[in-house]
Amino acid sequence: MNQHPPEYTKPTDRFVIMIEVGRQTKGGGPVFEPLSFGLPGQPAPEQLLRRGYRAAAFPSEEAARIAARVAATQWRLAGTTFHHGKQVVFLKVEEA
């Protein structure tokens, strides 16, 4: 998987993990949602899951990739399958 070129990454940039959740209806491309950790009282607060319109922001692409690997291991151990066959992208968020 391609990474963002370091020369185009600023220290203030953050990285978000996006997972495919479906396809657009009229033959369009995939639709993605961000992953985030749960808030207190939500199921599995220590795991990255789809949490509505929230996204966990990581200080580097490598940190986001590590978190994605940890999450995939947690999902596998829990028998979770929602991520099987889905694309994952790492979105760079730039500060204005």
N, C-alpha and C positions, 0 to 999 in steps of 0.2 A: 504494500500500500504506500502510495506517495506521501511524503511529508512536505510541510510548508518549507520553502527555502529559508534557512536561518538568516540570510542577508536581508530578507523582507519581513523579518519578525522583530518587533520592538519589545523592550522590557515591559511595557504596559499592556501588551496584547494578552488575551486570555483565550483558552481553548475549550470548546464545548463538544460533548459527544452526542451525536445525533444517530438515531436508529430508524430504519425503515419501518413504517407502520402500515403501508398499503400502497396502492397505485391510484393515480388520478383516473377518473372514470372514462374519459374519451381517448384512450390510448396514450395518455400522458406518462410521464416518468414517475418514479417513486415519490411517496410522501414521507417526510421525516418528522420525528419529534425528538426533543432533547431528553437526556437522562439527568436525573438529579437524585440526591440523597433525601430520605424522608425527614420530615419535621417531627418533633416530639409528638407521640400519639399516633403517628401513621405506621402502617405495617412496614417491617424491615427497614428502619431508619438508617441502618448501616450499609444498605445496599443501594447501588445505582439502579433505578427503575424509572419508568415513565411516570411523572408526577404532575401531569397537566401541563401548565405553561411555564414551569420552572426549569432552569438549566443550571447544573453545577458548572462552575468556571474554574479551570485549572491554569496554573501559572506558566505551564509549558506544554507543548504537544506531547513530549515524552511522559510527563505526569498524567496527562489524559489517557495515553495509551496504556500505561501501567494500571490506572484505575479501571479501564475497560477489560483488561486481562483478569484482574481480581474479580470484577463483577461477573465475567463469564464463568469463572471457576465457581463462584457462589451459586450462580444459576444452575450449573451442571450438578453440583452437590445437592441442591434443593429439588432437582428433577424438573426445573422450569424449562419450558421449550419455546417461549414466545419469540426468542431471538433466532431460532433455527432458520437458516436460509435467508436471513435479512442482511441488508447492507448496513454498514456502520461507517459514518464519516466524521472527521474531526474538523469542526468549523472554527476558524480563527476569528475572534471578535476583537476589533480594533477600537481603541479609545479615540473619540473625536478630537 
